[in-house]
Amino acid sequence: MTGDDHTPDPFTNLYEGPAKMVQAFFAPLSQIGGQVPGMGALTPADAQHWAGVGARLQQLWLQFVTEQAAKPQNAMAYLDPARWIALAQGWAKAMPLADPMRQKALFDEGMALWQGVLGQFGIGGGDVEIAELPRQDRRFADERWRTHPAFALIHQTYLFLAERVAEMVDEIEGLPKDQREKLRFATRAITEAASPANIPFLNPVVIERTLETKGENLVTGMEHLLADMRRGQLTHTDGSSFVLGETIASTPGKVVFETELFQLIQYSPVTDEVLEVPLVIFPPWINRFYILDLNPKKSFVRWTVGQGITTFMVSWKSADASMKDVIWDDYVRAQMAAIDHIRERLGVKAVHAVGYCVAGTTLAATLSVLARRGEADKVKSATFFTAQVDFELGGDLLNFVDDQQLATIETLSPEGYLDGRYMAATFNLLRGTDLIWNYVVNNYMLGEDYPAFDLLHWNGDTTNLPSKWHLGYLRDLYRDNRLVEQDALSVDGTPIDLSLVQTPTYIQAGREDHIAPAPSVWRLTHHFSGPLKFVLAGSGHIAGVVNPPEAQKYQYWTNDGAPRSFEDFVAGATEHKGSWWPDWGGWLKQQDAKMVPAKGKRIPGTKGDKVIEDAPGRYVKIR
């Protein structure tokens, strides 16, 4: 290495590109008499204003670059498109585009597309009459994309090329299945980023807004962008409207137990009698628990309490350096500790248990451990919200578990925990158009204010993860799929065999779930030995779960037959309108309908009951 060689800062590409664009775009406007498209000749006052906008943008950017120069890389670098371009480059050479016949076919099809689109505007003298443009996409739903031939051609050509590139991925010969899936994912990430909607001078909505506001939208957008760069995370919503314990996570209750890993919340009853068997909910520790207690209208917790169910919730602690040695065994032990504490506190033999996402995967292991130890009767029933145990069909997250990706994750955890912003960036990439580029356009280019949306606020309220647990989970479960191999894994010194689980089980999956695909969730039915009920809910990983009956949204499907596969389930399923919550509530009461008075420790914090603090507790506030 010579003295001139150096490793580039991870933000170099992110910094230089926008700075040059700003300079190139606004420099000509500083000349009196210049032209702004659609506005005619500039007056001296106009020219001065536009030059001032350009100067403000450059100053904002240069100030940011200066202050960040001495700081370490943060999570925004994880979103650098170069990361995905590099992933695809190795396979790009194998694309069939080099075939002369394919080139000719692509050219001919492209020319036909152009003639058809231009013909709609009466250009070219052809006889083509098109009722509507051949390709529809909600990114280009605004009529300004369709009422001018140039913008119509731009977005139709983009959609055409994106389709063909995706098809070419499927035509590459000799590519292993897992690599093909990675290439599909990388190609989609790149084509989503390359959309003309994301390029200011190709987006007619941005151009018009810029002219209307004389560039003030770009200044506001730059302020939004730099604020996100500073915090290392994309902003989706106005967080000032949400206060823990007041507007979110507001169901009354008390923290009745805690360890170094979790707090246990017991919610106050609102009925005179309650089910004798209490309910404990294990939410995923990759997010905050209050997804199930967003607000009074959306709260699953408030609904269960209203159904006469004594409800407990685990609130996991966001990881820090003190948790560097935490592994999966610790989370299984935590679930067993919560179950035992509730049994002792209320003097009951068993609990109903709910596991959501990764906590559901862990609940399956917990049930197996209890079964092997002869303690299965501690859990009366188990419910799984969008949880996987067999990861063969694990979806797009499988693209993040090869050796190179795992090594990258390890380098991002120097203190023994993974910053939650990296996980947030990963989940955003799974739905790039909805969770990244939509906000780039609206908030960075159009300069719009952020909405106050509780679900998006929760989505951005990141949680740090113990890196040993995280890497082990990705390797053993996602990559190697060892949980479904009999005795391949041991937890807390006990081998895991899911076939030992005979606990009555309710399994909920989301039809549009991109994190835990419904066919993957279905696989749980192949591994437990007890009575099972599978329900397919409308929508996805979050909205499919958080769907209160009062909202009258979506639907769910049941199948009272004996389907042997997910496809059989769908083929013979009966559709029911609205929420699946009442169906689950009825099923839960079928397991044990005995009621008891809501008194004593069924009311947390009453006289003589020592509690720690009010819900939602301290742990949910740790960042």
QUIRA-V365341 format. One record per residue. N is the residue number from 0. RES is the residue in one small letter. PSI is psi as a letter, one per 20 degrees, with the letter a starting at -180 (* if undefined). Layout:
n:res:psi
N:RES:PSI
N:RES:PSI
//
This chain:
n:res:psi
0:m:p
1:t:r
2:g:i
3:d:i
4:d:q
5:h:q
6:t:p
7:p:q
8:d:q
9:p:i
10:f:i
11:t:g
12:n:h
13:l:h
14:y:g
15:e:h
16:g:g
17:p:h
18:a:g
19:k:h
20:m:g
21:v:g
22:q:g
23:a:h
24:f:h
25:f:i
26:a:g
27:p:h
28:l:i
29:s:i
30:q:p
31:i:p
32:g:i
33:g:r
34:q:p
35:v:p
36:p:p
37:g:i
38:m:i
39:g:b
40:a:q
41:l:p
42:t:r
43:p:h
44:a:g
45:d:g
46:a:h
47:q:g
48:h:g
49:w:h
50:a:h
51:g:h
52:v:g
53:g:g
54:a:h
55:r:g
56:l:g
57:q:g
58:q:g
59:l:g
60:w:g
61:l:h
62:q:g
63:f:g
64:v:g
65:t:g
66:e:h
67:q:i
68:a:h
69:a:j
70:k:q
71:p:r
72:q:q
73:n:a
74:a:h
75:m:h
76:a:h
77:y:h
78:l:j
79:d:o
80:p:h
81:a:h
82:r:g
83:w:h
84:i:g
85:a:h
86:l:h
87:a:h
88:q:h
89:g:h
90:w:i
91:a:h
92:k:h
93:a:i
94:m:q
95:p:j
96:l:h
97:a:i
98:d:p
99:p:h
100:m:g
101:r:h
102:q:g
103:k:g
104:a:g
105:l:g
106:f:g
107:d:g
108:e:h
109:g:g
110:m:g
111:a:h
112:l:g
113:w:g
114:q:h
115:g:g
116:v:g
117:l:h
118:g:h
119:q:h
120:f:j
121:g:k
122:i:p
123:g:i
124:g:j
125:g:r
126:d:j
127:v:p
128:e:o
129:i:p
130:a:h
131:e:r
132:l:q
133:p:h
134:r:p
135:q:q
136:d:p
137:r:i
138:r:h
139:f:k
140:a:h
141:d:p
142:e:h
143:r:h
144:w:i
145:r:i
146:t:j
147:h:p
148:p:h
149:a:g
150:f:h
151:a:g
152:l:g
153:i:g
154:h:h
155:q:h
156:t:g
157:y:g
158:l:h
159:f:g
160:l:h
161:a:h
162:e:g
163:r:h
164:v:g
165:a:h
166:e:h
167:m:h
168:v:h
169:d:i
170:e:i
171:i:p
172:e:q
173:g:j
174:l:p
175:p:q
176:k:g
177:d:h
178:q:h
179:r:g
180:e:g
181:k:g
182:l:h
183:r:g
184:f:g
185:a:g
186:t:g
187:r:g
188:a:g
189:i:g
190:t:h
191:e:g
192:a:h
193:a:j
194:s:p
195:p:h
196:a:h
197:n:j
198:i:o
199:p:g
200:f:j
201:l:i
202:n:o
203:p:h
204:v:g
205:v:g
206:i:g
207:e:g
208:r:h
209:t:g
210:l:g
211:e:g
212:t:j
213:k:l
214:g:i
215:e:h
216:n:h
217:l:h
218:v:g
219:t:g
220:g:h
221:m:h
222:e:g
223:h:g
224:l:g
225:l:h
226:a:g
227:d:h
228:m:h
229:r:g
230:r:i
231:g:k
232:q:q
233:l:p
234:t:p
235:h:i
236:t:r
237:d:o
238:g:i
239:s:i
240:s:i
241:f:p
242:v:p
243:l:p
244:g:i
245:e:f
246:t:h
247:i:q
248:a:l
249:s:j
250:t:p
251:p:p
252:g:a
253:k:q
254:v:o
255:v:i
256:f:q
257:e:q
258:t:a
259:e:i
260:l:h
261:f:r
262:q:q
263:l:o
264:i:p
265:q:p
266:y:q
267:s:p
268:p:q
269:v:j
270:t:q
271:d:h
272:e:q
273:v:q
274:l:p
275:e:g
276:v:o
277:p:r
278:l:p
279:v:p
280:i:p
281:f:n
282:p:r
283:p:q
284:w:j
285:i:i
286:n:r
287:r:q
288:f:h
289:y:j
290:i:h
291:l:j
292:d:l
293:l:g
294:n:r
295:p:h
296:k:h
297:k:i
298:s:o
299:f:h
300:v:g
301:r:h
302:w:g
303:t:g
304:v:g
305:g:h
306:q:j
307:g:k
308:i:p
309:t:o
310:t:p
311:f:q
312:m:p
313:v:p
314:s:o
315:w:q
316:k:p
317:s:p
318:a:q
319:d:a
320:a:h
321:s:i
322:m:k
323:k:h
324:d:j
325:v:p
326:i:a
327:w:h
328:d:h
329:d:h
330:y:h
331:v:g
332:r:h
333:a:g
334:q:g
335:m:h
336:a:g
337:a:g
338:i:g
339:d:h
340:h:g
341:i:g
342:r:g
343:e:g
344:r:g
345:l:i
346:g:l
347:v:q
348:k:h
349:a:r
350:v:q
351:h:q
352:a:p
353:v:p
354:g:p
355:y:p
356:c:c
357:v:h
358:a:h
359:g:g
360:t:g
361:t:h
362:l:h
363:a:g
364:a:g
365:t:g
366:l:h
367:s:g
368:v:g
369:l:g
370:a:g
371:r:h
372:r:j
373:g:k
374:e:k
375:a:h
376:d:i
377:k:i
378:v:o
379:k:g
380:s:q
381:a:p
382:t:p
383:f:o
384:f:o
385:t:l
386:a:q
387:q:q
388:v:h
389:d:o
390:f:j
391:e:h
392:l:k
393:g:i
394:g:b
395:d:h
396:l:i
397:l:i
398:n:i
399:f:j
400:v:j
401:d:r
402:d:h
403:q:g
404:q:g
405:l:h
406:a:h
407:t:g
408:i:h
409:e:h
410:t:h
411:l:j
412:s:l
413:p:h
414:e:j
415:g:j
416:y:q
417:l:p
418:d:p
419:g:i
420:r:h
421:y:g
422:m:h
423:a:g
424:a:g
425:t:g
426:f:h
427:n:h
428:l:h
429:l:h
430:r:m
431:g:g
432:t:g
433:d:h
434:l:i
435:i:f
436:w:h
437:n:h
438:y:h
439:v:g
440:v:g
441:n:g
442:n:h
443:y:h
444:m:g
445:l:i
446:g:k
447:e:q
448:d:q
449:y:q
450:p:r
451:a:n
452:f:o
453:d:h
454:l:g
455:l:h
456:h:g
457:w:g
458:n:h
459:g:i
460:d:n
461:t:q
462:t:p
463:n:q
464:l:p
465:p:p
466:s:h
467:k:g
468:w:g
469:h:g
470:l:g
471:g:h
472:y:g
473:l:g
474:r:g
475:d:h
476:l:g
477:y:g
478:r:g
479:d:i
480:n:l
481:r:i
482:l:h
483:v:j
484:e:p
485:q:p
486:d:j
487:a:h
488:l:q
489:s:q
490:v:p
491:d:k
492:g:j
493:t:p
494:p:q
495:i:p
496:d:o
497:l:h
498:s:i
499:l:i
500:v:o
501:q:j
502:t:p
503:p:p
504:t:p
505:y:p
506:i:p
507:q:p
508:a:q
509:g:p
510:r:h
511:e:k
512:d:p
513:h:i
514:i:g
515:a:n
516:p:q
517:a:g
518:p:h
519:s:g
520:v:h
521:w:h
522:r:h
523:l:h
524:t:i
525:h:i
526:h:h
527:f:q
528:s:i
529:g:a
530:p:p
531:l:q
532:k:p
533:f:p
534:v:p
535:l:o
536:a:q
537:g:q
538:s:b
539:g:b
540:h:h
541:i:g
542:a:h
543:g:h
544:v:g
545:v:n
546:n:m
547:p:q
548:p:h
549:e:h
550:a:h
551:q:l
552:k:q
553:y:b
554:q:r
555:y:r
556:w:q
557:t:r
558:n:o
559:d:j
560:g:b
561:a:m
562:p:p
563:r:i
564:s:r
565:f:h
566:e:h
567:d:g
568:f:g
569:v:g
570:a:h
571:g:j
572:a:q
573:t:p
574:e:p
575:h:p
576:k:q
577:g:b
578:s:q
579:w:i
580:w:g
581:p:h
582:d:g
583:w:g
584:g:g
585:g:g
586:w:g
587:l:g
588:k:h
589:q:h
590:q:h
591:d:o
592:a:j
593:k:p
594:m:q
595:v:q
596:p:q
597:a:n
598:k:r
599:g:c
600:k:i
601:r:i
602:i:n
603:p:p
604:g:j
605:t:r
606:k:p
607:g:i
608:d:o
609:k:p
610:v:r
611:i:g
612:e:r
613:d:q
614:a:q
615:p:j
616:g:r
617:r:h
618:y:h
619:v:i
620:k:i
621:i:p
622:r:*
//
